[in-house]
Amino acid sequence: MGKKLEKFWNSLDRSVIVNKRELVLGVAACTLAGVLMGMLLSPRKTVTIGSNNGNNSTGSSAGRMTGDEEEKSEDTSSGEEARED
């Protein structure tokens, strides 16, 4: 095993001509592989994007009241009218 490793190590000394395209693609592949390995091997598996300040609206219902909120607003408005009478 040691001789094979030494032979491989010594073969790395010779010059090799590489196209720029191959070099860029090799660097990009190594970078993406490193990012992927970092994500998979990281201890933290959940990601939070944003400030998490309590704005938990879900897309299509953003800015509109749900049925529960409408009932609550109707209940409070009828209660306020009863108090005003």
C-alpha positions in Angstrom: 0.0 0.0 0.0 2.8 2.4 0.9 4.6 1.8 -2.5 1.4 2.5 -4.5 0.8 5.7 -2.5 4.4 6.8 -3.0 4.1 6.1 -6.8 0.9 8.1 -7.0 2.4 11.0 -5.1 5.5 11.1 -7.3 3.3 11.0 -10.5 1.7 14.4 -9.4 5.0 16.2 -10.1 4.7 16.2 -13.9 3.1 19.0 -15.8 -0.3 18.6 -17.4 -2.0 21.1 -19.8 -5.6 21.8 -18.8 -8.1 23.9 -20.7 -9.6 26.9 -18.8 -13.1 25.4 -19.3 -12.0 22.1 -17.6 -10.4 24.1 -14.8 -13.5 26.2 -14.2 -15.8 23.2 -14.3 -13.6 21.3 -11.9 -13.5 24.2 -9.4 -17.3 24.6 -9.7 -17.9 20.9 -9.1 -15.6 20.8 -6.1 -17.2 23.9 -4.7 -20.7 22.6 -5.1 -19.7 19.2 -3.7 -18.2 20.9 -0.6 -21.3 23.0 0.0 -23.5 19.8 -0.3 -21.3 17.9 2.0 -21.3 20.8 4.5 -25.1 20.9 4.5 -25.5 17.1 4.9 -22.9 16.8 7.6 -23.8 19.9 9.6 -25.3 19.4 13.0 -28.1 21.9 12.5 -30.8 20.6 10.1 -33.4 23.4 10.2 -33.1 26.7 8.4 -34.9 29.9 9.3 -34.9 32.7 6.8 -36.1 36.0 8.0 -36.4 37.6 11.5 -39.2 35.3 12.7 -41.0 38.3 14.2 -44.4 36.7 14.4 -45.5 37.3 10.8 -46.7 33.8 10.0 -49.0 34.6 7.1 -49.3 32.0 4.4 -49.2 33.4 0.9 -52.8 33.6 -0.4 -54.4 34.6 2.9 -51.9 37.3 3.6 -53.7 40.5 4.5 -57.2 38.9 4.8 -59.0 37.8 7.9 -59.8 34.1 8.3 -63.2 33.0 9.3 -62.3 32.8 13.0 -60.9 36.4 13.0 -64.1 37.7 11.2 -66.3 36.1 13.9 -64.2 37.6 16.7 -64.4 41.0 15.1 -68.2 40.7 14.7 -68.5 39.5 18.4 -66.6 42.5 19.7 -68.5 45.0 17.5 -71.9 43.6 18.7 -70.6 43.7 22.3 -69.5 47.3 21.9 -72.9 48.3 20.5 -74.6 46.7 23.5 -72.4 48.7 25.8 -73.1 51.9 24.0 -76.9 51.6 24.3 
